[in-house]
Amino acid sequence: MGFPCNQFGAQEPGTNEEILEFATSTYDINFPMFAKIEVNGGGTCELYRILKAAQPNADGSADITWNFTKFLVNAKGEVVKRFDPKTTPEEIAAELDALA
């Protein structure tokens, strides 16, 4: 699932529709794209409050440091792991297989 956020270098300033069109036409995404949210600061959406509290960064801080931070959530809704922005979906595949 994708959650656009404009808090990182103002990379997603457009509307939800513009962001979806760009992501679809440029990257051929095939996952659900949700409305733009905030992931840090006072306006952090509730989902990201939960994700960050359950799996802080390796240094113990909670803030999202850059776009494409990923969280793995199991079928019970438990936040299993946090991945840094450079981790590819292919690198997460083994983690997914382990949950099955």
C-alpha positions in Angstrom: 0.0 0.0 0.0 1.3 3.5 -0.8 0.7 6.6 1.3 2.0 9.7 -0.5 3.6 12.3 1.7 5.0 15.7 0.8 7.2 16.0 3.9 10.4 14.9 2.1 11.8 17.5 -0.2 8.4 18.5 -1.4 8.4 15.5 -3.8 4.6 15.0 -3.8 3.0 18.4 -4.0 0.2 17.4 -6.3 -3.3 16.3 -5.6 -4.1 12.7 -4.8 -5.2 12.2 -8.4 -2.0 13.7 -9.8 0.1 11.6 -7.6 -1.7 8.4 -8.6 -1.4 9.3 -12.3 2.3 9.9 -11.9 3.0 6.8 -9.9 0.9 4.7 -12.3 2.3 6.1 -15.6 5.9 6.3 -14.4 6.3 3.3 -12.2 3.4 1.1 -13.3 2.4 0.5 -9.6 0.1 -2.3 -8.9 -0.7 -1.7 -5.2 -3.4 0.5 -3.6 -2.5 4.2 -3.3 -4.2 6.1 -0.5 -4.7 9.8 0.0 -1.7 12.0 0.9 -0.9 12.1 4.6 1.7 13.4 7.1 4.0 10.8 8.7 5.9 13.1 11.1 5.1 16.0 13.4 1.9 17.1 14.9 -0.2 16.1 11.9 0.9 12.5 11.8 -1.9 10.2 10.8 -3.0 7.6 13.3 -1.7 4.7 11.2 1.8 6.1 11.2 1.7 6.8 14.9 1.0 3.1 15.4 3.6 1.9 12.9 6.4 4.1 14.2 5.6 3.3 17.9 5.7 -0.5 17.2 8.9 -0.4 15.1 11.1 2.6 15.7 14.3 3.2 13.7 17.5 1.3 14.6 18.7 4.3 16.6 15.4 4.3 18.7 13.9 7.4 17.0 10.4 7.1 15.6 10.4 9.6 12.8 10.3 8.5 9.2 13.6 9.7 7.7 12.7 9.6 4.0 10.1 8.4 1.4 9.7 4.7 0.9 10.2 3.6 4.5 8.3 0.3 4.6 6.6 -1.6 7.4 5.7 -5.3 7.4 2.4 -6.1 9.2 1.3 -9.7 9.7 -2.2 -11.1 9.3 -3.0 -10.4 13.0 -2.2 -6.7 12.4 1.0 -6.8 14.3 3.9 -4.6 13.0 6.6 -7.1 12.4 9.5 -5.1 11.0 10.5 -1.7 9.6 12.6 -1.4 6.5 14.7 1.6 5.4 13.9 3.5 2.2 16.6 1.8 0.2 15.2 -1.7 0.9 13.5 -3.1 -2.2 10.3 -5.1 -2.3 12.4 -8.0 -3.7 14.6 -7.9 -0.5 11.5 -8.1 1.6 10.2 -11.2 -0.2 11.9 -13.6 2.1 10.3 -11.9 5.1 6.9 -12.3 3.5 7.5 -16.0 2.8 8.4 -16.5 6.5 5.0 -15.1 7.5 3.1 -17.4 5.3 
